[in-house]
Amino acid sequence: PAHLACFNVTPMERTLAVQLGIPVYGSDPDLLFLGTKSGSRMLFKKTGVNCPPGFENLSTENDIIDALYRLKFELPGLARAVVKINDGFSGEGNAIFYYAGAPEGDSLREWIRENIRQLKIVAPDLNYRSFLKKFYRMQGIVEAFLEGETKTSPSVQCRINPVGEIDIISTHDQLLGSDAAQVFLGAYFPASADYAVEIAGMARKVAEEMRAQGVLGRFSIDFVSVRQGDGWKHYAVEVNLRKGGTTHPYLMLQFLTGGKYNSDTGDFELADGKKRFYFASDNFFSENCKGLTPHDLIDIAICNDIHFNSTKEEGVVFHIIGALSQYGKLGLVCIGETIEKAMAYYRRTVDLLEHLEWRTGPTNQVQPSVSHIPPGSPAL
């Protein structure tokens, strides 16, 4: 009569399910290691899927130093390496090590030891000591930072259902931020036509091994893709054994349109064969939006004709609207018949929200003055 569907399944969700006497649509927590940075690299190696040069199952500062030394020794031209905590989330368990000024030969290891505290940690509230403490507790990996003049961060979302069928649900090109592009900010759907079908095939190989180990439910596989000549070289970097930043936007598109992603072509197709694209972000923020209520937001969208139109099957859908009034934070899924049109919806929405004019109404409550901003207004 019921089942549990969770963002991720921990021993606590498993205990709850047992006490309720209902199943969990997700992997047994005993398999959570497969979704760590070390477990991911072991999966990629076992299935022959390309991953960055590096080392996993590290636990001490000496392990990190040794791995950084071996990487530089094996790849003399390497400029940067990434240190990742096994259970780091949204890039905030990562730190970058720079080899600038590193000597060659026998003194390299000692130079790394002297400079290890210069790790550039992504999470703003962590210093070296606290980062290392978390690393000791959770373990982690060191791998080469992938360089490239043209580089993207695609992701493949998969599902294994209770009878063992593997579904490639979607592909995305992720938008990453921070100094070294380590933090998830948003995503374009679907991934580039240059490689959407190819990375889906690589993800299926990993999914088959995960199925053999008993994995169930939704998960995603992240890649870094580097343009080389006329083609691309793909590196699998992480398995997220849970729902993720691309899960919610895709479900919104699917339920609103009734369409389906075709992993053989890399297209999202409606019932009439037309295609749809979106740009989604859960990281829009503006001081100007503090004080806006959800009702204000819907009024703004409707009056300016950016809301999702079920007849055209295009427009903007909002989420995280409960954080709008207090924090000025919002999530958007901007759907269009082309990726250019989806981006135009996004830019126009941002433009509207950033340039709202506020006035005091007759009840002395702050109310938004909803004015139509003409198409073609400068995008931020």
C-alpha beads as a LAMMPS data file, in Angstrom:
LAMMPS data file: protein, C-alpha beads

380 atoms
379 bonds

1 atom types
1 bond types

-500.0 500.0 xlo xhi
-500.0 500.0 ylo yhi
-500.0 500.0 zlo zhi

Masses

1 110.0

Atoms # bond

1 1 1 0.000 0.000 0.000
2 1 1 2.974 2.336 0.468
3 1 1 6.737 2.684 0.262
4 1 1 9.379 5.169 1.388
5 1 1 11.052 7.370 -1.237
6 1 1 13.945 9.302 0.315
7 1 1 16.594 11.764 -0.838
8 1 1 19.125 9.232 0.381
9 1 1 18.767 6.063 2.455
10 1 1 20.677 5.832 5.740
11 1 1 20.379 3.250 8.535
12 1 1 17.711 5.494 10.126
13 1 1 15.431 5.288 7.071
14 1 1 15.973 1.539 6.996
15 1 1 14.992 1.257 10.674
16 1 1 11.893 3.373 10.089
17 1 1 10.868 1.182 7.135
18 1 1 11.262 -1.998 9.181
19 1 1 9.196 -0.583 12.045
20 1 1 6.473 0.570 9.609
21 1 1 6.563 -2.721 7.725
22 1 1 6.898 -1.064 4.291
23 1 1 9.709 -1.195 1.701
24 1 1 12.210 1.527 0.830
25 1 1 12.671 2.458 -2.825
26 1 1 16.398 2.937 -2.502
27 1 1 19.644 1.102 -1.849
28 1 1 20.431 -0.741 1.353
29 1 1 22.660 1.515 3.514
30 1 1 25.198 -1.327 3.573
31 1 1 25.962 -0.284 -0.044
32 1 1 26.576 3.405 0.711
33 1 1 30.330 2.974 0.190
34 1 1 29.673 2.658 -3.557
35 1 1 28.535 6.283 -3.528
36 1 1 31.670 7.620 -1.822
37 1 1 34.596 9.102 -3.741
38 1 1 36.702 5.988 -3.084
39 1 1 33.865 3.581 -3.896
40 1 1 33.124 5.458 -7.124
41 1 1 36.711 5.175 -8.349
42 1 1 36.723 1.455 -7.551
43 1 1 33.505 1.008 -9.587
44 1 1 34.943 2.902 -12.547
45 1 1 38.131 0.861 -12.512
46 1 1 36.235 -2.424 -12.255
47 1 1 33.981 -1.594 -15.211
48 1 1 36.764 -0.147 -17.386
49 1 1 35.191 3.331 -17.423
50 1 1 37.830 6.060 -17.704
51 1 1 38.465 8.120 -14.548
52 1 1 41.125 10.703 -13.595
53 1 1 44.550 9.465 -12.474
54 1 1 44.566 9.219 -8.700
55 1 1 44.407 7.169 -5.529
56 1 1 41.547 6.152 -3.247
57 1 1 40.985 4.804 0.280
58 1 1 43.305 7.372 1.882
59 1 1 42.908 8.275 5.551
60 1 1 45.856 10.280 6.923
61 1 1 47.865 13.399 6.144
62 1 1 50.792 11.154 5.173
63 1 1 48.507 9.304 2.748
64 1 1 47.556 12.627 1.117
65 1 1 51.192 13.743 0.853
66 1 1 52.244 10.395 -0.612
67 1 1 49.417 10.463 -3.171
68 1 1 50.250 14.046 -4.205
69 1 1 53.898 13.019 -4.600
70 1 1 53.099 9.930 -6.683
71 1 1 50.721 11.896 -8.921
72 1 1 53.329 14.568 -9.667
73 1 1 56.044 11.952 -10.123
74 1 1 53.911 10.030 -12.664
75 1 1 52.578 13.198 -14.356
76 1 1 55.431 15.762 -14.293
77 1 1 53.347 18.400 -16.105
78 1 1 50.510 18.279 -13.553
79 1 1 49.636 21.762 -12.247
80 1 1 46.894 20.947 -9.701
81 1 1 45.403 18.029 -7.797
82 1 1 42.110 17.651 -5.925
83 1 1 41.812 16.229 -2.417
84 1 1 38.274 14.954 -1.799
85 1 1 36.610 13.718 1.379
86 1 1 34.695 10.496 0.697
87 1 1 31.303 11.864 1.742
88 1 1 31.787 15.450 0.581
89 1 1 28.598 17.024 -0.782
90 1 1 28.155 19.532 -3.646
91 1 1 31.926 20.033 -3.924
92 1 1 32.264 21.259 -0.339
93 1 1 34.404 18.306 0.721
94 1 1 37.037 19.228 -1.870
95 1 1 40.343 21.088 -1.668
96 1 1 42.801 22.061 -4.402
97 1 1 46.569 21.588 -4.153
98 1 1 48.761 23.720 -6.455
99 1 1 52.153 22.438 -7.609
100 1 1 53.415 25.890 -8.656
101 1 1 57.067 26.173 -7.573
102 1 1 57.430 22.435 -6.902
103 1 1 61.010 21.123 -7.334
104 1 1 61.933 18.004 -9.250
105 1 1 63.659 14.952 -7.889
106 1 1 64.101 13.741 -4.326
107 1 1 63.113 17.023 -2.649
108 1 1 59.568 16.954 -4.112
109 1 1 58.037 14.944 -1.274
110 1 1 59.473 17.234 1.400
111 1 1 58.302 20.312 -0.554
112 1 1 54.743 18.907 -0.615
113 1 1 54.907 18.252 3.135
114 1 1 55.993 21.853 3.742
115 1 1 53.237 23.253 1.500
116 1 1 50.343 20.916 2.317
117 1 1 48.727 23.523 4.573
118 1 1 48.298 25.751 1.510
119 1 1 45.428 23.531 0.329
120 1 1 42.664 25.754 -1.052
121 1 1 39.551 24.399 0.686
122 1 1 36.235 24.929 -1.109
123 1 1 33.989 25.026 1.983
124 1 1 34.229 28.549 3.434
125 1 1 33.834 27.430 7.071
126 1 1 36.678 24.873 7.053
127 1 1 40.340 25.553 7.790
128 1 1 43.125 23.050 7.180
129 1 1 42.904 21.500 10.662
130 1 1 39.116 20.945 10.499
131 1 1 39.327 19.664 6.902
132 1 1 41.969 17.134 7.920
133 1 1 39.908 16.063 10.932
134 1 1 36.969 15.296 8.620
135 1 1 39.315 13.501 6.218
136 1 1 40.614 11.274 9.040
137 1 1 37.053 10.365 10.004
138 1 1 35.580 9.827 6.494
139 1 1 38.693 9.008 4.434
140 1 1 39.000 10.157 0.835
141 1 1 40.917 10.366 -2.419
142 1 1 43.499 12.411 -4.290
143 1 1 43.211 12.749 -8.059
144 1 1 44.542 14.891 -10.868
145 1 1 42.748 18.165 -11.558
146 1 1 41.643 17.825 -15.175
147 1 1 42.774 20.754 -17.268
148 1 1 41.415 21.783 -20.657
149 1 1 40.677 24.863 -22.703
150 1 1 37.116 23.608 -23.268
151 1 1 35.786 21.543 -20.387
152 1 1 32.273 20.567 -19.299
153 1 1 30.720 18.723 -16.342
154 1 1 27.960 16.427 -17.625
155 1 1 25.911 14.093 -15.447
156 1 1 23.826 11.003 -16.185
157 1 1 20.829 10.183 -13.998
158 1 1 19.965 6.477 -13.751
159 1 1 17.436 4.238 -12.039
160 1 1 17.379 0.536 -11.207
161 1 1 13.842 -0.629 -10.512
162 1 1 12.803 -3.471 -8.180
163 1 1 12.864 -6.058 -10.991
164 1 1 16.399 -5.074 -12.017
165 1 1 15.686 -2.983 -15.113
166 1 1 18.139 -0.142 -15.766
167 1 1 16.758 3.195 -16.958
168 1 1 18.868 6.083 -18.241
169 1 1 16.564 8.847 -17.022
170 1 1 18.382 11.972 -18.192
171 1 1 21.658 13.665 -19.070
172 1 1 22.621 17.180 -17.951
173 1 1 25.474 19.626 -18.397
174 1 1 26.107 20.930 -14.908
175 1 1 26.994 24.533 -14.147
176 1 1 29.677 24.617 -11.456
177 1 1 30.960 27.565 -9.435
178 1 1 33.658 28.564 -6.889
179 1 1 37.274 29.379 -7.775
180 1 1 38.009 25.910 -9.127
181 1 1 34.490 25.082 -10.390
182 1 1 33.705 22.577 -7.635
183 1 1 30.197 23.607 -6.443
184 1 1 26.917 22.726 -8.219
185 1 1 24.950 25.836 -9.257
186 1 1 22.557 24.598 -11.933
187 1 1 22.178 22.460 -15.048
188 1 1 21.299 22.496 -18.730
189 1 1 19.059 19.696 -20.001
190 1 1 19.747 17.600 -21.945
191 1 1 23.532 17.370 -22.111
192 1 1 25.295 18.453 -25.292
193 1 1 24.338 16.507 -28.410
194 1 1 28.106 16.039 -28.954
195 1 1 28.279 13.413 -26.220
196 1 1 24.918 12.793 -24.492
197 1 1 24.539 9.324 -26.049
198 1 1 28.185 8.421 -25.357
199 1 1 28.157 9.244 -21.641
200 1 1 24.811 7.449 -21.282
201 1 1 26.519 4.302 -22.579
202 1 1 29.371 4.707 -20.095
203 1 1 26.882 5.210 -17.259
204 1 1 24.999 2.057 -18.241
205 1 1 28.200 -0.001 -17.831
206 1 1 28.614 1.325 -14.289
207 1 1 24.906 0.795 -13.560
208 1 1 25.159 -2.859 -14.600
209 1 1 27.884 -3.446 -12.024
210 1 1 25.883 -1.566 -9.395
211 1 1 22.852 -3.729 -10.146
212 1 1 25.012 -6.826 -9.641
213 1 1 25.935 -5.488 -6.191
214 1 1 22.280 -4.923 -5.237
215 1 1 21.793 -1.190 -5.846
216 1 1 18.168 -0.040 -6.170
217 1 1 16.528 3.275 -7.034
218 1 1 17.858 6.577 -8.392
219 1 1 21.484 7.617 -8.627
220 1 1 23.640 9.754 -10.894
221 1 1 27.135 9.576 -12.340
222 1 1 29.152 12.768 -12.812
223 1 1 31.754 13.243 -15.534
224 1 1 34.322 15.809 -16.599
225 1 1 34.561 16.071 -20.386
226 1 1 37.538 17.705 -22.102
227 1 1 37.498 18.668 -25.767
228 1 1 40.379 17.107 -27.686
229 1 1 40.508 18.095 -31.344
230 1 1 37.185 17.261 -32.957
231 1 1 36.057 14.987 -30.123
232 1 1 35.743 14.733 -26.355
233 1 1 37.480 12.657 -23.693
234 1 1 35.243 11.746 -20.769
235 1 1 36.341 11.035 -17.185
236 1 1 33.886 9.570 -14.676
237 1 1 34.481 11.353 -11.361
238 1 1 31.691 10.425 -8.944
239 1 1 28.636 8.275 -8.261
240 1 1 25.888 9.999 -6.250
241 1 1 23.971 7.095 -4.699
242 1 1 20.903 9.245 -3.987
243 1 1 18.681 11.814 -5.573
244 1 1 20.574 14.944 -6.564
245 1 1 20.452 18.470 -7.905
246 1 1 19.199 17.293 -11.306
247 1 1 16.450 14.990 -9.972
248 1 1 13.833 17.569 -9.011
249 1 1 14.004 19.735 -12.194
250 1 1 13.699 16.697 -14.437
251 1 1 10.704 15.346 -12.504
252 1 1 9.013 18.744 -12.837
253 1 1 9.515 18.692 -16.618
254 1 1 8.319 15.094 -16.888
255 1 1 5.164 15.593 -14.840
256 1 1 4.287 18.916 -16.495
257 1 1 4.670 17.696 -20.075
258 1 1 4.248 13.915 -19.993
259 1 1 7.362 13.596 -22.152
260 1 1 10.238 11.162 -21.856
261 1 1 14.004 11.217 -22.313
262 1 1 15.289 9.044 -25.162
263 1 1 18.805 7.901 -24.216
264 1 1 19.375 6.520 -27.738
265 1 1 19.081 9.998 -29.271
266 1 1 19.824 12.259 -26.298
267 1 1 16.506 14.129 -26.701
268 1 1 13.506 14.791 -24.448
269 1 1 10.447 14.108 -26.588
270 1 1 6.812 15.095 -26.077
271 1 1 3.907 12.929 -27.247
272 1 1 3.808 14.804 -30.576
273 1 1 7.541 14.296 -31.154
274 1 1 8.540 17.866 -30.298
275 1 1 11.582 18.443 -28.093
276 1 1 11.973 20.352 -24.858
277 1 1 15.003 21.801 -23.092
278 1 1 15.556 23.578 -19.793
279 1 1 17.998 25.462 -17.662
280 1 1 17.511 24.875 -13.931
281 1 1 19.114 26.494 -10.908
282 1 1 18.418 26.211 -7.190
283 1 1 20.934 28.937 -6.394
284 1 1 19.268 32.172 -7.499
285 1 1 19.676 34.793 -4.781
286 1 1 18.916 38.513 -4.614
287 1 1 18.706 40.925 -1.697
288 1 1 16.016 42.649 -3.771
289 1 1 13.720 39.624 -3.351
290 1 1 13.705 39.611 0.438
291 1 1 10.173 40.384 1.577
292 1 1 8.507 38.929 -1.524
293 1 1 5.800 36.378 -0.713
294 1 1 5.028 33.326 -2.850
295 1 1 1.789 35.073 -3.929
296 1 1 3.826 38.086 -5.082
297 1 1 6.085 35.796 -7.081
298 1 1 3.185 34.122 -8.897
299 1 1 1.640 37.538 -9.651
300 1 1 4.935 38.735 -11.130
301 1 1 5.258 35.607 -13.270
302 1 1 1.690 35.775 -14.609
303 1 1 1.633 39.532 -15.238
304 1 1 4.899 39.294 -17.161
305 1 1 3.923 36.110 -19.048
306 1 1 6.866 34.008 -17.924
307 1 1 4.921 31.367 -15.973
308 1 1 4.704 27.828 -17.356
309 1 1 2.025 27.668 -20.041
310 1 1 0.550 24.177 -20.343
311 1 1 -0.703 24.905 -23.870
312 1 1 2.722 25.889 -25.218
313 1 1 4.497 23.587 -22.719
314 1 1 7.034 26.315 -22.060
315 1 1 7.780 28.810 -19.321
316 1 1 9.219 29.080 -15.811
317 1 1 8.410 26.866 -12.824
318 1 1 9.545 27.928 -9.339
319 1 1 10.574 25.891 -6.324
320 1 1 12.197 26.537 -2.918
321 1 1 9.757 29.453 -2.753
322 1 1 9.527 29.098 1.022
323 1 1 13.041 30.609 1.225
324 1 1 12.147 33.644 -0.880
325 1 1 10.788 36.132 1.658
326 1 1 13.390 35.624 4.371
327 1 1 16.496 34.775 2.351
328 1 1 15.839 36.082 -1.175
329 1 1 16.608 32.583 -2.456
330 1 1 14.733 30.743 -5.198
331 1 1 14.843 27.748 -7.507
332 1 1 13.861 28.007 -11.176
333 1 1 13.248 25.539 -13.999
334 1 1 13.088 27.438 -17.299
335 1 1 11.607 25.285 -20.078
336 1 1 11.741 26.071 -23.807
337 1 1 11.517 24.478 -27.250
338 1 1 15.247 25.244 -27.661
339 1 1 17.996 25.687 -25.089
340 1 1 18.335 29.299 -26.286
341 1 1 14.674 29.956 -25.490
342 1 1 15.037 28.300 -22.084
343 1 1 18.010 30.562 -21.304
344 1 1 16.039 33.596 -22.492
345 1 1 13.316 32.726 -19.960
346 1 1 15.962 32.480 -17.248
347 1 1 17.624 35.804 -18.084
348 1 1 14.294 37.574 -18.288
349 1 1 13.154 36.161 -14.934
350 1 1 16.405 37.221 -13.258
351 1 1 16.082 40.642 -14.864
352 1 1 12.538 41.043 -13.540
353 1 1 13.384 39.987 -10.002
354 1 1 16.554 42.079 -9.820
355 1 1 14.801 45.218 -11.064
356 1 1 11.561 45.091 -9.082
357 1 1 10.361 48.504 -7.919
358 1 1 8.891 48.472 -4.426
359 1 1 6.164 50.757 -3.125
360 1 1 4.155 51.076 0.083
361 1 1 0.508 50.118 -0.341
362 1 1 -2.517 51.604 1.425
363 1 1 -2.134 49.154 4.296
364 1 1 1.510 50.199 4.780
365 1 1 2.629 46.711 3.678
366 1 1 5.487 46.489 1.214
367 1 1 4.145 45.404 -2.170
368 1 1 5.908 44.801 -5.480
369 1 1 5.179 47.106 -8.377
370 1 1 4.787 44.594 -11.181
371 1 1 5.863 46.274 -14.403
372 1 1 6.339 44.464 -17.682
373 1 1 10.000 44.555 -18.678
374 1 1 10.191 44.444 -22.478
375 1 1 11.932 41.518 -24.215
376 1 1 15.556 42.218 -24.942
377 1 1 16.293 43.938 -21.648
378 1 1 19.974 43.575 -20.682
379 1 1 20.560 40.198 -19.052
380 1 1 22.579 40.051 -15.856

Bonds

1 1 1 2
2 1 2 3
3 1 3 4
4 1 4 5
5 1 5 6
6 1 6 7
7 1 7 8
8 1 8 9
9 1 9 10
10 1 10 11
11 1 11 12
12 1 12 13
13 1 13 14
14 1 14 15
15 1 15 16
16 1 16 17
17 1 17 18
18 1 18 19
19 1 19 20
20 1 20 21
21 1 21 22
22 1 22 23
23 1 23 24
24 1 24 25
25 1 25 26
26 1 26 27
27 1 27 28
28 1 28 29
29 1 29 30
30 1 30 31
31 1 31 32
32 1 32 33
33 1 33 34
34 1 34 35
35 1 35 36
36 1 36 37
37 1 37 38
38 1 38 39
39 1 39 40
40 1 40 41
41 1 41 42
42 1 42 43
43 1 43 44
44 1 44 45
45 1 45 46
46 1 46 47
47 1 47 48
48 1 48 49
49 1 49 50
50 1 50 51
51 1 51 52
52 1 52 53
53 1 53 54
54 1 54 55
55 1 55 56
56 1 56 57
57 1 57 58
58 1 58 59
59 1 59 60
60 1 60 61
61 1 61 62
62 1 62 63
63 1 63 64
64 1 64 65
65 1 65 66
66 1 66 67
67 1 67 68
68 1 68 69
69 1 69 70
70 1 70 71
71 1 71 72
72 1 72 73
73 1 73 74
74 1 74 75
75 1 75 76
76 1 76 77
77 1 77 78
78 1 78 79
79 1 79 80
80 1 80 81
81 1 81 82
82 1 82 83
83 1 83 84
84 1 84 85
85 1 85 86
86 1 86 87
87 1 87 88
88 1 88 89
89 1 89 90
90 1 90 91
91 1 91 92
92 1 92 93
93 1 93 94
94 1 94 95
95 1 95 96
96 1 96 97
97 1 97 98
98 1 98 99
99 1 99 100
100 1 100 101
101 1 101 102
102 1 102 103
103 1 103 104
104 1 104 105
105 1 105 106
106 1 106 107
107 1 107 108
108 1 108 109
109 1 109 110
110 1 110 111
111 1 111 112
112 1 112 113
113 1 113 114
114 1 114 115
115 1 115 116
116 1 116 117
117 1 117 118
118 1 118 119
119 1 119 120
120 1 120 121
121 1 121 122
122 1 122 123
123 1 123 124
124 1 124 125
125 1 125 126
126 1 126 127
127 1 127 128
128 1 128 129
129 1 129 130
130 1 130 131
131 1 131 132
132 1 132 133
133 1 133 134
134 1 134 135
135 1 135 136
136 1 136 137
137 1 137 138
138 1 138 139
139 1 139 140
140 1 140 141
141 1 141 142
142 1 142 143
143 1 143 144
144 1 144 145
145 1 145 146
146 1 146 147
147 1 147 148
148 1 148 149
149 1 149 150
150 1 150 151
151 1 151 152
152 1 152 153
153 1 153 154
154 1 154 155
155 1 155 156
156 1 156 157
157 1 157 158
158 1 158 159
159 1 159 160
160 1 160 161
161 1 161 162
162 1 162 163
163 1 163 164
164 1 164 165
165 1 165 166
166 1 166 167
167 1 167 168
168 1 168 169
169 1 169 170
170 1 170 171
171 1 171 172
172 1 172 173
173 1 173 174
174 1 174 175
175 1 175 176
176 1 176 177
177 1 177 178
178 1 178 179
179 1 179 180
180 1 180 181
181 1 181 182
182 1 182 183
183 1 183 184
184 1 184 185
185 1 185 186
186 1 186 187
187 1 187 188
188 1 188 189
189 1 189 190
190 1 190 191
191 1 191 192
192 1 192 193
193 1 193 194
194 1 194 195
195 1 195 196
196 1 196 197
197 1 197 198
198 1 198 199
199 1 199 200
200 1 200 201
201 1 201 202
202 1 202 203
203 1 203 204
204 1 204 205
205 1 205 206
206 1 206 207
207 1 207 208
208 1 208 209
209 1 209 210
210 1 210 211
211 1 211 212
212 1 212 213
213 1 213 214
214 1 214 215
215 1 215 216
216 1 216 217
217 1 217 218
218 1 218 219
219 1 219 220
220 1 220 221
221 1 221 222
222 1 222 223
223 1 223 224
224 1 224 225
225 1 225 226
226 1 226 227
227 1 227 228
228 1 228 229
229 1 229 230
230 1 230 231
231 1 231 232
232 1 232 233
233 1 233 234
234 1 234 235
235 1 235 236
236 1 236 237
237 1 237 238
238 1 238 239
239 1 239 240
240 1 240 241
241 1 241 242
242 1 242 243
243 1 243 244
244 1 244 245
245 1 245 246
246 1 246 247
247 1 247 248
248 1 248 249
249 1 249 250
250 1 250 251
251 1 251 252
252 1 252 253
253 1 253 254
254 1 254 255
255 1 255 256
256 1 256 257
257 1 257 258
258 1 258 259
259 1 259 260
260 1 260 261
261 1 261 262
262 1 262 263
263 1 263 264
264 1 264 265
265 1 265 266
266 1 266 267
267 1 267 268
268 1 268 269
269 1 269 270
270 1 270 271
271 1 271 272
272 1 272 273
273 1 273 274
274 1 274 275
275 1 275 276
276 1 276 277
277 1 277 278
278 1 278 279
279 1 279 280
280 1 280 281
281 1 281 282
282 1 282 283
283 1 283 284
284 1 284 285
285 1 285 286
286 1 286 287
287 1 287 288
288 1 288 289
289 1 289 290
290 1 290 291
291 1 291 292
292 1 292 293
293 1 293 294
294 1 294 295
295 1 295 296
296 1 296 297
297 1 297 298
298 1 298 299
299 1 299 300
300 1 300 301
301 1 301 302
302 1 302 303
303 1 303 304
304 1 304 305
305 1 305 306
306 1 306 307
307 1 307 308
308 1 308 309
309 1 309 310
310 1 310 311
311 1 311 312
312 1 312 313
313 1 313 314
314 1 314 315
315 1 315 316
316 1 316 317
317 1 317 318
318 1 318 319
319 1 319 320
320 1 320 321
321 1 321 322
322 1 322 323
323 1 323 324
324 1 324 325
325 1 325 326
326 1 326 327
327 1 327 328
328 1 328 329
329 1 329 330
330 1 330 331
331 1 331 332
332 1 332 333
333 1 333 334
334 1 334 335
335 1 335 336
336 1 336 337
337 1 337 338
338 1 338 339
339 1 339 340
340 1 340 341
341 1 341 342
342 1 342 343
343 1 343 344
344 1 344 345
345 1 345 346
346 1 346 347
347 1 347 348
348 1 348 349
349 1 349 350
350 1 350 351
351 1 351 352
352 1 352 353
353 1 353 354
354 1 354 355
355 1 355 356
356 1 356 357
357 1 357 358
358 1 358 359
359 1 359 360
360 1 360 361
361 1 361 362
362 1 362 363
363 1 363 364
364 1 364 365
365 1 365 366
366 1 366 367
367 1 367 368
368 1 368 369
369 1 369 370
370 1 370 371
371 1 371 372
372 1 372 373
373 1 373 374
374 1 374 375
375 1 375 376
376 1 376 377
377 1 377 378
378 1 378 379
379 1 379 380
